[in-house]
Amino acid sequence: MTGRRSAELFSRACRVIPGGVDSPVRAFGSVGRDPYFVASAEGAYVTDTDGNRYLDYVQSWGASILGHAHEKVVEAVRAAAGRGTTYGAPTEDEVRLAETIVEAVPGCEMIRLVSSGTEAAMTSVRLARGATGRDRVVKFAGCYHGHSDALLAAGGSGVATLGLSGSAGVPRGAVADTVVAPYNIVPELDDRVACVIVEPAAANMGLVPADPGFLEGLRAGCDTAGALLVFDEVITGFRLGRDGASGRCGVRPDLWCFGKVIGGGLPLAAVGGSRALMEMLAPLGPVYQAGTLSGNPLATAAGLAVLEEMTDDAYAVLCGRARRLADGLSAAIGGAGVAVQVPLVEPLIGLYFGSDPVRDYDGARASAGRGDYSRFFGAMLERGIALAPSPYEVSFPSLAHGSSEIERTVEAAAEAAAEMVERR
Ligand SMILES: Cc1ncc(COP(=O)(O)O)c(C=O)c1O
């Protein structure tokens, strides 16, 4: 149950902040309750304003891969803040972060730092349009690329959670050149297409892995049509491994969007690509893009501290634990007699109730429509486990989620599933 202090804060928030939250999914509407307000967080846990401690699988929607308030990150941010929080002039850490990304991701030769994944995706589309002289953008239903006008159509994440097909306030003209295709089917492309933008593992409609051949098919289709391929790796970048989804699957896009992990929990994201494409950005080229706080010194310090910790060994540990958790959840929930799918892509974990494997947005919606997720979410929260408050999101175990946290989660899942069966 939401505690008294969280309830008071939510009621105050609703008077001055639309829906009481600064990002829609935080409102907990789709799981039928009010949000807890966080007072502090450490490692795998968050503590709310009523003193309830939750084992947290949201981890700022994937921004915290080391867990909350990791000492090296806190120290780096503290030290950076002491040198000034923003200058509006270039810094060495921006160079170091761009070098780190370029070194880790094969084919990505240059990086422009921005402040959010939305900006990264928006810039990638503008760059693709500028480079090709074409207007059309192909995206996939259930993929989310932030909240810029052209990319909201059939968006996953909060757009899916709220059951919207797009957004009011987006002029027809802004989406006239956006084509939405079903995930996991290679669409027909022609010489009007500037770019195809895709999440290489779709993690905003639950978790839908790319079918074998899908990403390869997109690469081949883009090459034939003269279109650019954009991998939105805001979630998968530096989450699946240092080389992200493109490194894992061996398909090289023309442009990458990064975010979340690379900012170490501070507002930072990036667009990257080949030198030839990236040099089309201002001040060198005709495609304009800018930002007062781009490459902010606190965010670059946090990002560098995180990427230093995330060695190949660290990814192996994280992925191993995630596999144990996914297997455990599947056995615990299934064992209680509740049909469930627990897709896993490296350390990303999805949860779909129902017996049909999910390959696209229609499948994700069919699973969410059963209503089981919100019952499971509530039963887990009562046991101190905070999952994402929407069936269209994924779980983000962090390096701070150790064996005892995984065991506790699996035990709670068995009880929660048994409770769901009892109450049917
Ligand atoms: C794949 C993907 N792209 C873009 C975004 C937008 O990022 P931001 O919320 O930082 O604007 C998100 C956010 O969740 C995302 O998951």
The ligand as an SDF file (V2000), in Angstrom:
LIG
                    3D

 16 16  0  0  0  0  0  0  0  0999 V2000
   14.9230    3.0800  -26.8950 C   0  0  0  0  0  0  0  0  0  0  0  0
   14.6690    4.4520  -26.3430 C   0  0  0  0  0  0  0  0  0  0  0  0
   14.9120    5.5120  -27.1170 N   0  0  0  0  0  0  0  0  0  0  0  0
   14.7110    6.7720  -26.6700 C   0  0  0  0  0  0  0  0  0  0  0  0
   14.2550    7.0010  -25.4010 C   0  0  0  0  0  0  0  0  0  0  0  0
   14.0400    8.3990  -24.9170 C   0  0  0  0  0  0  0  0  0  0  0  0
   14.9960    8.7010  -23.9500 O   0  0  0  0  0  0  0  0  0  0  0  0
   14.7510    9.8890  -22.8990 P   0  0  0  0  0  0  0  0  0  0  0  0
   13.6650    9.4270  -21.9890 O   0  0  0  0  0  0  0  0  0  0  0  0
   16.0830   10.0560  -22.2390 O   0  0  0  0  0  0  0  0  0  0  0  0
   14.3590   11.0880  -23.6950 O   0  0  0  0  0  0  0  0  0  0  0  0
   13.9870    5.9140  -24.5540 C   0  0  0  0  0  0  0  0  0  0  0  0
   13.4740    6.1370  -23.1850 C   0  0  0  0  0  0  0  0  0  0  0  0
   13.1190    5.2420  -22.4720 O   0  0  0  0  0  0  0  0  0  0  0  0
   14.1970    4.6120  -25.0370 C   0  0  0  0  0  0  0  0  0  0  0  0
   13.9540    3.5290  -24.2810 O   0  0  0  0  0  0  0  0  0  0  0  0
  1  2  1  0
  2  3  1  0
  2 15  2  0
  3  4  2  0
  4  5  1  0
  5  6  1  0
  5 12  2  0
  6  7  1  0
  7  8  1  0
  8  9  2  0
  8 10  1  0
  8 11  1  0
 12 13  1  0
 12 15  1  0
 13 14  2  0
 15 16  1  0
M  END
$$$$
